[in-house]
Amino acid sequence: MGDVATMLACPVLRANSGSSASHSRNQYHVHTAAQLLTTSFRSSATQQREQPVLDTLSFVGGLQAAQLRASHRAPRRKFLTKIVSLEDVPLSNRDYPQGEMVLGVEIRTHSVKGAVIDTGSGEFFRPGVTATIADDATSDSIVQALQKVVKSMEWSGPVGCSITRSVWRTLGRNDADGLLIRSLPQCKGEVATMIHSEAAAQAAVAYGEAASVPGKVLVCTIGKGFGAIMYSDGERVTGCDVTHLTWTWDSEMASLKRRGRWAGVAPAVPASLLHLASSTEETDEPRSCSLDTGSEDVAVRHVEENWLHWVETVHAYIDKVTEALAPSLVIVVPTGNAALIPQHVLLQREIAGFDNRAEISVARRPAGMIVRGAASWAMLEKVHSVRAEKKLLGAINRHFEENPNASIGLALTKEQLSELFNLLDHNQDGLIDTEDLKAKGGLGLRLSDVAARALLHLISKLKGPAVQEQITFEEFSKWWAVVQKSAKVKLITSGIELKEILEDDTAPDRVVVKVGAKSCRACKKFEKAFERLADTYTTLQFISIRMDQNDSTAALCERLGVKATPTFLFLHKFPTTMAHKMVGGNGIKLEQEIAAFVNLESQVPETSHGAQPPSQTLV
């Protein structure tokens, strides 16, 4: 724990609860840790208790924690947020950031830590924020803690979330990214999710030992898990999957755990190794790191054997991945408990057994490494691609005279998709590459080099893990199908499409249809409100029809009895019935009608809410 008096004397910056967002980021009241620790955090049921609740003061980046516990402790709140300024994480003194600002977040089962990072320099631009999770982590408690951190920072920009594998399993293996995106609607989809090994590797490459290193660099993260990520000239090598080489790590660790050789975290370093010379001594040769496995002390021998089993497993995996990828430099990034292992011990143990196919070094573990890496990863992998995709969708919507800001899924024919592809294919070689997207083509779209590559990566990844910087018409069509399927509101242009929707038993069985017109101002004003309702009421399917889009939509609207715009139709599937029809642009009334439609029984009375009689021939 260290000297408590020293800990209590360290200054801690605490945000003024009454300050506004317009205040300077350095306007904070200075308190001591002792003052913060004696603050009483009481739940409403225990406000009258006299004993102070002494909470844990957490530091971003896994630094030292000062803990004082009262003998009679009142129940603490689930989420406690503090503003902390770390001695090892000085704030940037720049008036303007070098790069874009991104909120980097480190999510563990016991806490969520975040800080606004200047992605150009890796510097903290504001003090970090920590929200603790007192109870067992659930998806709800993790999301609430994340929201608390984002709200404390008054943040609505890009967010990079680094999660542990345990958190990944808790949030849901298949939808962790989607869950975090939906939990932060103010960030407009610019939320990237990665695991800690990816964030740590990105930090090492962007701001650490591998920064500006030419050639191939392999970053291996070790701790509870094992990760390996390949970089070339500072950029991640996409499509370089080594899962087939590392997937057995968990089973080997489980086997060690069953045999009592592993406690679930990196083992303690034997005392006999701590005397080794540090890596800063003037020596080019690694010293011997053999252990006295014949020690008569059972406890000492147990520690030494555990260490040997773990470190030999680590070495075997690093050696296996290195042999497959042949990098010029290997950087070992210790995470979790492994970060507590002295650097010279890791270096001595690894280099002694390494067969020198590549240079190997151990990365420094600076404070806030994970949040720095998460911010950088988000900027590269998510933000550019999301923004580029929005620009492309805006250009496509403008081409078809739709609202460029609406998330509408256009139902395009193969001929229309081919037309779009040819407009984007500037040199007409049958492929869309970065040069095509950087040139202002027929759609009027022009992207930067970074944005163009990010967009092509996004589209090509739909076909498989191998990411490319050029796409075919087949890949473009697949991307459009995904966009249309994920759109909040689907735009249809014929009765056949509506019939297919009403016969689809895999989609929601209740449909809300908005009928508008290009010349209808009220309809245009309703676009965003209709999207918001679609985002809120996820058990319904939302459809948009333009009455004057073509002859087919005009005939469809006539069959549906639409005589004015905007008109909203509430349809049931199986059998197809119209539960209600609403005319006019009253947003409050529409939301009330949608809420009533959600709660309506499946078998709708013939005249419920003034509904039309049931019909099997709506389309």
Secondary structure, DSSP 8 states (H G I E B T S, - for coil): ---HHHHHHSEEEE--TT--TTS-TT--EEEEHHHHHTS----GGGTT--S-----B--TTS---B----SS-----S--EEEE--TTS-B---SS-SS-EEEEEEE-SSEEEEEEEETTTTEESS-EEEEE--S---HHHHHHHHHHHHHHTT--S-EEEEE-HHHHHHH-TTTHHHHHHHH-GGGTT-EEEEEHHHHHHHHHHHHSTTTT--SEEEEEEESSSEEEEEEETTEE-TT---HHHHTTHHHHHHHHHHTTS--SS-----GGGTTS--TTSS-SS-------TT-S-HHHHHHHHHHHHHHHHHHHHHHHHHHHH--SEEEEEE-GGGGGS-HHHHHHHHHHH---SSEEEE----TTHHHHHHHHHHIIIIIHHHHHHHHHHHHHHHHTTS-TTS-EEE---HHHHHHHHHHH-TT-SS-EEHHHHHS--TT-----HHHHHHHHHHHHTTT-S---SEE-HHHHHHHHHHHHHH-SEEEE-SHHHHHHHHH-TTS-SEEEEEEE-TT-HHHHHHHHHHHHHHHH-TTSEEEEEETTS-HHHHHHHHHTT--SSSEEEEEETTTTEEEEEEES--HHHHHHHHHHHHHS-SS--TTGGG-----S---
